[in-house]
Amino acid sequence: MSAGPVSHPAADPAAFVRAETRLLPVPLVPEIVLHLAAESLPIWQRTEEELGEIGLPPPFWAFAWAGGQALARHVLDHPAIVHGKRVLDFASGSGLVAIAASKAGASSVEAADIDGFAQAAIAANAQANGADVTVIAVDIIGMVGGWDVVLAGDIAYERDLSTRVFGWLESLAAGGADVWIGDPGRSYLPHERLEKQAEYGVPVTRDLEDSEIKRTFVWRPRASA
């Protein structure tokens, strides 16, 4: 249950995250716990009410989305992907994939998200799991950060953003980074430029998705991209 509403969320995102969520295990990755919304509609409604007043973004950070769950599961089950490597979790949201990378033995993990509430959620969730994660609070698309591995879950929601993001990810892959993407078939995923690596049945909520088990894939850019 919620610990009670926070009057001015923008003034203290960390307090808002803790007040509006519960610490719960992730369905496909139960070894990780996150500050999650116990029910989806109340927190969406609350952020919508605040949106016009203070520009509060949708609470993507309050849910364990299918692509992130699949990617986190894959990383934990195949730790060699990240072990001893410098890892970026792009558009991190809750920080789930970053935490999985830390648990799998990455030498360093950075979690990038431009939403201040996501940044607070990542920090809180990393602490709850004893994970060492550094939050990046700026738009890094286009940057070359020296990462060995780049992880990205659920990034194909919007056409223009997807075009920009996937072009950048492909350039990182061409430069030697190992890029992994988790996605359940969102509208703007460029399937023809990716190679499927694994498939998972991810438990989700019908309030947010079209089924209770979402068929979700882990992808990598094609070598020729």
Solvent accessible surface area in square Angstrom, and as a share of the most:
residue,aa,sasa,rsa
1,M,183,0.82
2,S,59,0.38
3,A,92,0.72
4,G,26,0.25
5,P,107,0.68
6,V,28,0.16
7,S,90,0.58
8,H,123,0.55
9,P,0,0.00
10,A,58,0.45
11,A,85,0.66
12,D,65,0.34
13,P,37,0.23
14,A,47,0.37
15,A,37,0.29
16,F,1,0.00
17,V,0,0.00
18,R,112,0.41
19,A,10,0.08
20,E,23,0.10
21,T,9,0.05
22,R,107,0.39
23,L,88,0.44
24,L,46,0.23
25,P,76,0.48
26,V,0,0.00
27,P,74,0.47
28,L,35,0.18
29,V,0,0.00
30,P,82,0.51
31,E,84,0.38
32,I,0,0.00
33,V,44,0.25
34,L,0,0.00
35,H,17,0.07
36,L,15,0.08
37,A,14,0.11
38,A,54,0.42
39,E,120,0.54
40,S,6,0.04
41,L,98,0.49
42,P,70,0.44
43,I,4,0.02
44,W,47,0.17
45,Q,98,0.44
46,R,41,0.15
47,T,4,0.02
48,E,111,0.50
49,E,131,0.59
50,E,19,0.09
51,L,83,0.41
52,G,80,0.77
53,E,127,0.57
54,I,68,0.34
55,G,50,0.48
56,L,4,0.02
57,P,45,0.28
58,P,51,0.32
59,P,0,0.00
60,F,98,0.41
61,W,3,0.01
62,A,0,0.00
63,F,17,0.07
64,A,16,0.13
65,W,40,0.14
66,A,0,0.00
67,G,0,0.00
68,G,10,0.09
69,Q,2,0.01
70,A,0,0.00
71,L,0,0.00
72,A,0,0.00
73,R,39,0.14
74,H,12,0.05
75,V,1,0.00
76,L,33,0.17
77,D,75,0.39
78,H,87,0.39
79,P,59,0.37
80,A,79,0.61
81,I,18,0.09
82,V,0,0.00
83,H,118,0.53
84,G,50,0.48
85,K,69,0.29
86,R,121,0.44
87,V,1,0.01
88,L,0,0.00
89,D,2,0.01
90,F,19,0.08
91,A,42,0.33
92,S,12,0.08
93,G,14,0.13
94,S,8,0.05
95,G,0,0.00
96,L,6,0.03
97,V,7,0.04
98,A,0,0.00
99,I,0,0.00
100,A,0,0.00
101,A,0,0.00
102,S,25,0.16
103,K,90,0.38
104,A,9,0.07
105,G,28,0.27
106,A,17,0.14
107,S,76,0.49
108,S,54,0.35
109,V,6,0.03
110,E,53,0.24
111,A,0,0.00
112,A,3,0.02
113,D,22,0.11
114,I,126,0.64
115,D,24,0.12
116,G,34,0.33
117,F,14,0.06
118,A,3,0.02
119,Q,36,0.16
120,A,17,0.13
121,A,0,0.00
122,I,0,0.00
123,A,54,0.42
124,A,6,0.05
125,N,0,0.00
126,A,7,0.05
127,Q,136,0.60
128,A,42,0.33
129,N,23,0.12
130,G,74,0.71
131,A,15,0.12
132,D,118,0.61
133,V,23,0.13
134,T,78,0.45
135,V,48,0.28
136,I,29,0.15
137,A,58,0.45
138,V,84,0.48
139,D,66,0.34
140,I,3,0.01
141,I,26,0.13
142,G,57,0.55
143,M,92,0.41
144,V,131,0.75
145,G,41,0.40
146,G,37,0.36
147,W,26,0.09
148,D,46,0.24
149,V,1,0.00
150,V,0,0.00
151,L,0,0.00
152,A,0,0.00
153,G,11,0.11
154,D,17,0.09
155,I,12,0.06
156,A,0,0.00
157,Y,89,0.34
158,E,107,0.48
159,R,161,0.59
160,D,106,0.55
161,L,78,0.39
162,S,4,0.03
163,T,93,0.54
164,R,120,0.44
165,V,1,0.01
166,F,2,0.01
167,G,34,0.33
168,W,13,0.05
169,L,0,0.00
170,E,25,0.11
171,S,65,0.42
172,L,11,0.06
173,A,32,0.25
174,A,84,0.65
175,G,73,0.70
176,G,65,0.63
177,A,15,0.11
178,D,32,0.17
179,V,3,0.02
180,W,19,0.07
181,I,0,0.00
182,G,0,0.00
183,D,0,0.00
184,P,13,0.08
185,G,42,0.40
186,R,33,0.12
187,S,97,0.63
188,Y,94,0.36
189,L,8,0.04
190,P,15,0.10
191,H,84,0.38
192,E,121,0.54
193,R,80,0.29
194,L,2,0.01
195,E,71,0.32
196,K,109,0.46
197,Q,72,0.32
198,A,23,0.18
199,E,89,0.40
200,Y,39,0.15
201,G,43,0.41
202,V,0,0.00
203,P,45,0.28
204,V,28,0.16
205,T,53,0.31
206,R,149,0.54
207,D,87,0.45
208,L,45,0.22
209,E,21,0.09
210,D,107,0.55
211,S,29,0.19
212,E,106,0.47
213,I,102,0.52
214,K,29,0.12
215,R,149,0.55
216,T,0,0.00
217,F,21,0.09
218,V,0,0.00
219,W,15,0.05
220,R,84,0.30
221,P,19,0.12
222,R,98,0.36
223,A,109,0.85
224,S,108,0.70
225,A,58,0.45
